[in-house]
């Protein structure tokens, strides 16, 4: 009886000395956090994934399950997500990838960044060849970029004990990877790795047995769920999230799902770079029509609405700052002053165009001046995108003017329109030669173009160079076709 009492006291002492977790001390529950990475990884989606990872409370999270179904996306955005996964793991919260569809390209790298990879049936992982976005289209990356991405995949694979050579083969189609047996263990090596192993003094020829070629040279590695499990990437295959949680032995924990809200879906749509491009093109078209045909109203309203949605998408994607939107509004105000208040075109109009262009350019990127090659390439591409949109608008304006009735305001601005003297037009009226040497009065500022009254008639004139204010006396000094050139009366 005495021995039993001693044993009981020892067991009680051991129980009392057991370390107690912070959650147990605070009486807090632990949760399984679940979030989804769905669709192409661009700036908007990447920012939302990062913000959702930031919403995970390390004090309450047992694990995080990241459900992945993506064809990949921008390398910079993918690396940002991987860094956030690393920070969460460093805080003591493991992140598990659960591939529910494709984990290709950037999706493969995000999966490798997670502590474990689980997959559904009929899913795959790989196909991560690096592509560069240029004004001429999508092109294969140069060796420098390819080498950097191979190193990134290798490092991620080594950190999580995945086969490094197979991870590199996801990036570089030139690699061949073979399965070998070395001293009773299975490895996946490139021919170069195998030769280096053979050259080691302690290795005998019989120690290495080559079994088969797993990835052929010229083929980009992409593994089905079954192959991913066989080669050591996928820990297990589960048909559903519930089965995954059950297989992890965590069914007793509550799931906190950080879902995609309707606001997230709208933000994803508006922050998509191609949706923003078409909104921008349509917006500029409407604004151009409004400036060219004042008083129409409807095109201007549509144009401003599209531009507003363009900036909203950039703001939601966290690549557009408020000051960039203010810069665009300032540019429009300067253009309006130039068009409606100050006839002709001068410094104010040029400043307005520059403000608008810089605002649009900066709203496509989260940097002002590029600091690396990737940012330089993106800057060139963004300039090309904006110029392409403006070019499309000019073509559309020309096409629209062809189909409008001659009385339409936009058609009257077309070079194809006939401007008759009975309609009140003075330009292109034959007989301007009779105005040679006649005096007149400027009825608007001439900087250098503007309006002047000559013998009771109003004409479009061009100053010989000097700025002429309204009311100042002028004289016709030269006639060049339809151009009436004037100069101020001196003395």
C-alpha positions in Angstrom: 0.0 0.0 0.0 2.9 2.3 0.8 4.5 1.6 -2.5 1.3 2.3 -4.3 1.0 5.7 -2.5 4.6 6.6 -3.5 3.9 5.7 -7.1 0.7 7.8 -7.1 2.6 10.8 -5.7 5.3 10.5 -8.3 2.8 10.4 -11.1 1.0 13.4 -9.7 4.3 15.3 -9.5 5.1 14.5 -13.1 1.7 15.7 -14.2 2.0 18.9 -12.3 5.5 19.6 -13.8 4.3 19.0 -17.4 4.9 22.1 -19.6 1.7 24.0 -20.3 1.2 25.7 -23.6 0.4 29.4 -23.9 -3.0 28.5 -25.2 -3.7 26.2 -22.2 -2.5 28.9 -19.8 -4.8 31.5 -21.4 -7.7 29.0 -21.8 -7.7 29.7 -25.6 -8.9 27.3 -28.2 -6.8 26.4 -31.2 -8.1 26.5 -34.8 -7.4 25.3 -38.3 -7.2 28.3 -40.6 -8.1 27.6 -44.2 -7.6 30.0 -47.2 -7.7 29.5 -50.9 -5.2 30.5 -53.6 -7.4 30.3 -56.7 -6.6 31.7 -60.2 -3.7 33.5 -61.8 -1.3 35.1 -59.3 -1.1 38.8 -60.2 -0.7 41.9 -58.0 -4.3 42.1 -56.8 -4.7 38.4 -55.9 -1.2 38.3 -54.3 -2.0 41.2 -52.0 -5.2 39.6 -50.9 -3.5 36.3 -50.1 -0.9 38.2 -48.1 -3.6 40.1 -46.2 -5.4 36.8 -45.4 -2.2 35.2 -44.2 -1.7 38.3 -42.0 -5.1 37.7 -40.5 -4.0 34.3 -39.1 -3.5 34.6 -35.3 -0.3 32.6 -34.4 -1.6 32.3 -30.8 -4.8 30.5 -32.0 -3.7 28.7 -35.1 -2.8 25.0 -34.9 -2.1 24.8 -38.6 -2.9 26.7 -41.8 -4.2 24.9 -44.9 -3.6 26.7 -48.1 -5.8 25.3 -50.9 -4.0 25.8 -54.2 -5.4 25.8 -57.7 -3.4 28.1 -59.9 -1.6 28.1 -63.2 1.0 30.5 -61.7 1.7 34.2 -62.3 4.2 36.9 -61.7 7.4 35.8 -60.1 7.7 38.8 -57.8 4.1 38.3 -56.5 4.8 34.6 -55.9 8.0 35.2 -54.0 6.1 37.7 -51.8 3.6 35.0 -50.8 6.4 32.6 -50.1 8.0 35.1 -47.7 4.7 35.5 -45.8 4.4 31.7 -45.5 8.0 31.6 -44.1 7.1 34.3 -41.6 4.1 32.4 -40.4 6.0 29.2 -40.1 8.8 31.0 -38.2 6.1 32.1 -35.7 5.4 28.4 -35.0 2.4 27.8 -37.2 2.9 25.2 -40.0 1.4 25.9 -43.4 0.2 22.9 -45.4 -0.5 23.0 -49.1 -3.6 21.2 -50.3 -3.5 21.0 -54.1 -7.1 21.0 -55.3 -6.4 21.5 -59.0 -3.3 22.8 -60.7 -0.1 23.8 -58.8 1.8 25.0 -61.8 4.6 27.5 -62.2 4.3 29.9 -59.3 1.7 27.6 -57.7 4.4 24.9 -57.5 6.8 27.2 -55.8 4.2 28.3 -53.2 3.5 24.6 -52.6 7.2 23.9 -52.1 7.4 26.8 -49.6 4.8 25.1 -47.4 5.8 22.6 -44.7 3.9 19.7 -46.3 2.1 19.1 -49.6 -1.2 17.1 -49.8 -3.1 16.6 -53.0 -6.5 15.6 -54.4 -6.9 13.0 -57.1 -6.6 14.3 -60.7 -4.3 17.1 -59.7 -0.8 18.0 -60.7 2.3 20.0 -59.8 5.1 21.4 -61.8 5.5 23.2 -65.2 7.4 26.2 -63.8 9.4 27.4 -66.8 10.2 31.1 -66.4 8.7 33.5 -68.9 9.4 37.2 -69.3 6.6 39.7 -70.2 7.8 42.2 -72.9 6.1 44.6 -75.3 6.7 41.9 -78.0 4.8 39.4 -75.9 5.7 36.6 -73.5 9.2 35.3 -74.1 11.5 32.6 -72.6 13.7 33.9 -69.8 17.4 34.3 -70.4 19.9 32.0 -68.6 20.4 34.5 -65.7 16.7 34.5 -64.8 16.5 30.7 -65.4 19.5 30.0 -63.2 18.0 32.2 -60.4 14.7 30.4 -60.5 16.4 27.0 -60.6 18.3 27.9 -57.4 15.1 29.1 -55.8 13.3 25.9 -56.5 16.3 23.8 -55.3 16.6 25.8 -52.1 12.9 25.4 -51.3 13.0 21.7 -52.1 16.1 21.1 -49.9 14.5 23.1 -47.0 11.4 20.7 -47.0 13.3 17.5 -47.9 11.9 17.2 -51.4 14.0 15.9 -54.3 16.0 19.0 -55.4 16.8 17.7 -59.0 13.1 17.0 -59.7 12.2 20.5 -58.4 14.8 22.1 -60.7 13.4 20.0 -63.6 10.0 21.8 -63.1 11.8 25.0 -64.1 14.4 23.9 -66.7 13.2 21.6 -69.6 16.9 21.0 -70.5 17.5 18.9 -67.4 17.4 15.1 -67.4 16.7 13.4 -64.0 17.3 9.8 -63.3 16.4 7.5 -60.4 19.3 5.8 -58.8 19.9 3.4 -55.9 22.9 4.3 -53.8 23.8 2.1 -50.8 20.2 0.9 -50.5 18.6 4.3 -50.7 16.7 5.9 -53.6 17.8 9.3 -55.1 16.9 11.4 -58.1 19.9 12.9 -59.8 20.9 14.6 -63.0 23.7 12.9 -65.1 26.1 15.6 -63.9 25.2 14.9 -60.2 25.7 11.1 -60.8 29.1 11.7 -62.4 30.2 13.9 -59.5 29.1 11.2 -57.1 31.0 8.5 -59.0 34.2 10.7 -58.9 34.1 10.7 -55.1 37.0 8.6 -53.7 34.8 6.7 -51.2 32.3 5.7 -53.9 32.7 2.4 -55.8 31.1 1.8 -59.2 28.9 -0.9 -57.8 27.5 1.5 -55.1 25.4 3.4 -57.8 22.7 1.6 -59.7 20.8 3.6 -62.3 17.2 2.5 -62.4 15.4 4.7 -65.0 15.0 8.1 -66.5 12.2 10.0 -64.6 12.3 13.3 -66.5 13.6 13.3 -70.1 15.7 16.2 -71.4 13.5 18.6 -73.4 10.4 17.9 -71.3 9.3 20.2 -68.5 8.6 18.2 -65.3 4.9 18.1 -64.3 3.8 15.4 -61.9 0.4 13.9 -61.3 -0.8 13.4 -57.8 0.3 9.8 -57.9 3.8 10.6 -59.3 4.1 13.5 -56.8 3.5 11.0 -53.9 5.8 8.4 -55.4 8.7 10.9 -55.8 8.3 12.4 -52.3 6.6 15.7 -52.9 3.0 14.7 -51.8 2.7 13.4 -48.3 -0.7 11.9 -48.9 -3.7 12.0 -51.2 -7.1 13.1 -49.8 -10.4 13.4 -51.6 -11.6 16.4 -49.5 -10.5 18.9 -46.9 -12.5 17.0 -44.2 -10.6 13.8 -45.0 -7.3 15.8 -44.9 -8.1 17.2 -41.4 -9.2 13.7 -40.3 -6.0 12.2 -41.6 -4.0 14.8 -39.7 -5.8 13.7 -36.5 -7.2 17.2 -36.0 -11.0 16.6 -36.4 -11.6 17.9 -32.9 -10.5 21.4 -33.9 -12.7 24.1 -35.3 -12.1 25.3 -38.8 -11.8 29.0 -39.5 -12.2 29.6 -43.2 -10.9 32.9 -44.6 -13.2 32.9 -47.5 -13.3 34.9 -50.7 -15.9 37.5 -50.2 -17.9 39.2 -52.9 -15.7 42.2 -52.4 -12.6 40.0 -53.0 -14.1 38.7 -56.2 -14.8 42.2 -57.4 -11.4 43.3 -56.4 -9.8 40.4 -58.2 -11.7 41.4 -61.4 -10.9 45.1 -61.2 -7.3 44.6 -60.3 -6.6 42.2 -63.2 -4.1 44.0 -65.5 -6.0 43.2 -68.7 -9.4 44.3 -67.3 -7.6 47.5 -66.1 -6.1 47.9 -69.6 -9.6 47.8 -71.3 -11.1 50.1 -68.7 -8.3 52.5 -69.4 -8.6 52.4 -73.2 -12.4 52.9 -73.0 -12.0 55.7 -70.4 -9.5 57.6 -72.5 -11.7 57.1 -75.6 -14.7 58.7 -73.8 -12.7 61.6 -72.5 -11.2 62.3 -75.9 -14.6 62.4 -77.5 -15.8 64.7 -74.8 -12.9 67.1 -75.3 -13.2 67.0 -79.1 -17.0 67.5 -79.0 -17.8 69.6 -75.9 -21.4 69.3 -74.8 -22.0 65.6 -75.6 -21.9 64.6 -72.0 -22.5 60.9 -72.3 -19.1 59.8 -73.6 -17.4 62.0 -70.9 -19.5 60.4 -68.2 -18.7 56.8 -69.4 -15.0 57.7 -69.9 -14.7 59.1 -66.4 -16.5 56.1 -64.9 -14.1 53.7 -66.6 -11.1 55.6 -65.5 -12.5 55.7 -62.0 -12.9 51.9 -62.0 -9.3 51.6 -63.5 -7.9 53.5 -60.4 -10.2 51.6 -58.0 -8.8 48.3 -59.3 -5.2 49.6 -58.9 -6.0 50.9 -55.4 -7.5 47.5 -54.4 -4.5 45.7 -55.8 -2.3 48.0 -53.7 -0.3 49.3 -56.7 -2.0 52.7 -57.0 -1.6 55.4 -54.4 -4.0 58.2 -53.7 -1.5 60.8 -54.8 -1.4 59.1 -58.3 -5.2 59.5 -58.6 -4.9 63.2 -57.5 -2.1 63.6 -60.2 -4.5 62.3 -62.9 -7.3 64.7 -61.8 -4.8 67.6 -61.9 -3.8 66.6 -65.4 -7.5 66.5 -66.5 -8.1 69.9 -65.0 -5.0 71.4 -66.8 -6.3 69.9 -70.1 -9.8 71.3 -69.5 -8.3 74.8 -68.9 -6.2 74.5 -72.1 -9.1 73.4 -74.2 -12.0 75.5 -72.9 -10.3 78.6 -71.4 -7.1 79.1 -73.3 -7.5 78.6 -77.0 -4.5 77.1 -78.8 -2.2 74.6 -77.1 0.8 75.5 -74.9 2.5 74.8 -71.6 -0.7 74.1 -69.6 -1.9 71.5 -72.1 1.5 69.8 -72.2 1.7 69.8 -68.4 -1.8 68.2 -68.3 -0.8 65.4 -70.7 2.4 64.7 -68.7 0.5 64.6 -65.4 -2.1 62.1 -66.8 0.5 59.9 -68.5 2.7 59.7 -65.4 -0.3 59.0 -63.2 -1.5 56.1 -65.5 2.1 54.7 -65.7 2.7 54.7 -62.0 -0.7 53.2 -61.3 0.3 50.1 -63.1 3.3 49.5 -60.8 4.2 49.7 -57.1 7.5 51.5 -57.7 8.5 54.9 -59.2 12.0 54.2 -60.5 13.1 50.7 -61.4 15.7 49.2 -59.1 16.3 45.8 -61.0 15.9 44.2 -64.4 12.4 42.8 -63.6 11.1 46.3 -62.7 12.8 47.8 -65.8 11.1 45.2 -68.0 7.8 45.9 -66.3 8.2 49.7 -66.8 8.8 49.2 -70.5 5.8 46.9 -70.8 3.6 49.4 -68.9 4.6 52.3 -71.2 3.8 50.0 -74.2 0.4 49.1 -72.7 -0.6 52.8 -72.3 0.6 53.7 -75.8 -1.3 50.7 -77.2 -4.5 51.9 -75.5 -4.1 55.4 -76.9 -3.4 54.0 -80.3 -6.5 51.8 -80.2 -8.5 54.9 -79.2 -7.2 56.9 -82.2 -8.1 54.1 -84.6 -11.6 53.8 -83.0 -12.1 57.6 -83.3 -11.3 57.5 -87.0 -13.6 54.5 -87.5 -16.4 56.1 -85.5 -16.2 59.3 -87.5 -16.7 57.4 -90.8 -20.1 56.1 -89.7 -21.5 59.2 -88.0 -23.8 61.6 -89.9 -22.2 64.8 -91.2 -24.1 66.8 -88.6 -22.7 64.9 -85.6 -20.3 67.0 -83.5 -17.5 64.3 -83.7 -17.9 64.1 -87.5 -17.6 67.9 -87.8 -14.2 67.5 -86.2 -13.1 64.8 -88.7 -10.7 65.8 -91.5 -13.1 64.0 -93.8 -15.8 66.6 -93.1 -16.4 69.4 -95.6 -16.4 72.8 -94.0 -18.5 75.2 -96.0 -18.5 79.0 -95.8 -22.3 79.1 -95.5 -22.0 77.1 -92.3 -19.8 79.8 -90.8 -16.4 78.3 -91.4 -13.6 80.7 -92.5 -10.8 78.2 -92.8 -10.3 76.5 -96.1 -12.3 79.3 -97.9 -10.6 80.3 -101.1 -9.6 83.9 -101.5 -7.5 84.3 -98.3 -5.0 86.1 -100.5 -7.2 89.2 -100.4 -6.4 89.4 -96.6 -2.7 89.9 -97.2 -1.6 93.1 -95.3 -5.0 93.9 -93.8 -5.2 95.0 -90.1 -7.4 93.3 -87.5 -7.9 92.7 -83.8 -7.1 89.5 -81.8 -10.3 88.2 -80.2 -8.5 85.5 -78.2 -5.0 84.8 -77.0 -2.6 83.8 -79.8 -0.1 81.3 -78.4 0.5 81.0 -81.3 -3.0 79.9 -82.7 -6.2 81.6 -81.9 -9.0 83.8 -83.4 -8.9 87.3 -84.8 -11.4 89.7 -86.5 -10.4 91.1 -89.9 -12.8 93.4 -91.7 -15.7 92.3 -89.5 -15.1 88.6 -90.1 -13.7 86.0 -87.6 -10.8 83.9 -88.7 -8.5 81.2 -87.3 -5.1 82.7 -87.3 -1.6 81.9 -86.3 0.8 84.4 -84.7 4.3 84.8 -86.3 5.8 83.9 -82.9 5.0 86.5 -80.3 2.3 86.0 -77.7 -0.7 88.3 -78.5 -3.3 89.1 -76.0 -7.0 89.6 -76.8 -7.8 93.1 -78.0 -4.3 93.8 -79.4 -4.1 95.1 -83.0 -2.7 92.7 -85.5 -1.8 92.6 -89.2 -1.9 89.8 -91.8 1.7 89.3 -92.9 1.5 86.0 -94.8 -0.9 83.5 -96.3 0.2 79.9 -96.5 -2.7 77.8 -98.0 -5.3 77.8 -95.3 -3.0 79.4 -92.7 -3.4 83.1 -92.0 -0.2 84.3 -90.3 -0.4 87.5 -88.4 1.9 89.7 -86.3 1.2 92.4 -83.8 1.1 96.0 -85.0 4.2 97.6 -83.7 4.6 101.3 -82.8 
